[in-house]
Amino acid sequence: LIRAAGYEPVTYDAEMVRPSVDDLPDHRLPDGLELRPVTEDQLRAIWEADMEAFRDHWGYVEPTEASYEHFLAFPYHDLTLWKIAWDDEGVAGQVKSFINTAQNAELGRQRGWTEFISTSRRWRRRGVAKALIVESIRELAARGMTEVALGVHTENPNGAYDLYAGLGYEIVATSTTFRKPL
């Protein structure tokens, strides 16, 4: 029906769940990086690093001040869950996890989200995201979560889908973005 209306698939996304927070690999941050507790005065730098990291991804749109305000308004911000790796130049990588307590109560589960994952170009392919995800899962487990989830663009140019699958995340839902030439 969609194709008959002139639409063609252009990209794909998946929701992935790691059904357990147990049996995590021991994967540490590379030398030269450190985790620090997040403070409010770091939010702009963290957001800007995330925007820069996604510059080469499908659908990227130049961020605006309204984009930053939207980021600040996210209802599940818990800075104590965030895992941000820093080097002497700034943010090297990040996972901004959250817990949607209302959704968990409604669905009778204990799911945390390991989301908003990005790595600075200067640190890509060096295990930064993997180490941050592992630390994020540990933190969520310490908060009582029994499973973790995330969303991924399956055609991510930096291999995110393969990284997540290698960490035990499994696809539970997929979606397709269609486009119709005008």
Residue pairs with C-beta under 8 A, 6 or more apart in sequence:
2 178
5 180
6 180
6 181
7 178
7 179
7 180
8 178
8 179
8 180
9 176
9 177
9 178
10 177
10 178
10 179
11 58
11 59
11 153
11 155
11 176
11 177
12 153
12 154
12 155
12 174
12 175
12 176
12 177
13 151
13 152
13 153
13 154
13 174
13 175
13 176
13 177
14 151
14 152
14 154
14 161
14 171
14 173
14 174
14 175
15 149
15 150
15 151
15 171
15 172
15 173
15 174
16 149
16 150
16 151
16 152
16 164
16 165
16 169
16 170
16 171
16 172
17 111
17 147
17 148
17 149
17 169
17 170
17 172
18 137
18 147
18 148
18 149
18 167
18 168
18 169
18 170
19 147
19 168
19 170
20 146
20 147
20 168
21 137
21 138
21 140
21 141
21 145
21 146
21 147
21 148
22 141
23 168
24 134
24 137
24 138
25 130
25 134
25 167
26 134
27 127
27 130
27 131
27 134
28 131
29 35
29 85
29 127
29 128
29 131
29 132
30 123
30 126
30 127
30 128
30 131
32 87
32 88
33 85
33 86
33 87
33 92
33 93
33 123
33 128
34 85
34 86
34 87
35 83
35 84
35 85
35 86
35 135
36 84
36 86
37 79
37 80
38 46
38 79
38 80
38 82
38 84
39 79
40 79
42 84
43 71
43 72
44 68
45 90
45 91
46 82
46 84
46 91
46 94
46 96
47 68
47 71
49 90
49 91
49 94
49 118
49 120
50 91
50 94
50 96
50 116
50 118
51 63
51 67
52 120
52 121
53 118
53 119
53 120
53 121
54 60
54 118
56 157
57 153
57 156
57 157
58 153
58 155
74 98
76 98
76 99
76 100
76 113
77 96
77 98
78 97
78 98
78 99
81 96
81 97
81 98
81 99
81 112
81 136
81 139
81 140
81 143
82 94
82 95
82 96
82 97
83 94
83 95
83 97
83 132
83 135
83 136
83 139
84 91
84 93
84 94
85 91
85 92
85 93
85 94
85 123
85 128
85 131
85 132
86 92
87 122
87 123
89 120
89 122
90 120
91 120
92 119
92 120
92 122
92 123
92 128
93 118
93 119
93 120
93 123
93 128
93 129
93 132
94 116
94 117
94 118
94 132
95 114
95 115
95 116
95 117
95 129
95 132
95 133
95 135
95 136
96 115
96 116
97 112
97 113
97 114
97 115
97 136
97 139
97 140
98 112
98 113
98 115
99 111
99 112
99 113
99 140
99 143
99 145
100 111
100 113
103 111
104 110
104 111
109 146
109 147
110 144
110 145
110 146
110 147
111 145
111 146
111 147
111 148
111 149
112 136
112 137
112 140
112 143
112 145
112 147
112 148
112 149
113 148
113 149
113 150
114 133
114 136
114 137
114 140
114 148
114 149
114 150
115 150
115 151
117 129
117 132
117 133
117 150
117 160
118 129
119 128
119 129
119 158
124 158
125 158
129 160
129 163
130 163
130 167
133 163
133 164
133 167
134 167
136 148
137 148
140 148
148 169
149 169
149 172
150 164
150 169
152 160
152 161
152 164
153 160
153 161
154 161
154 174
155 161
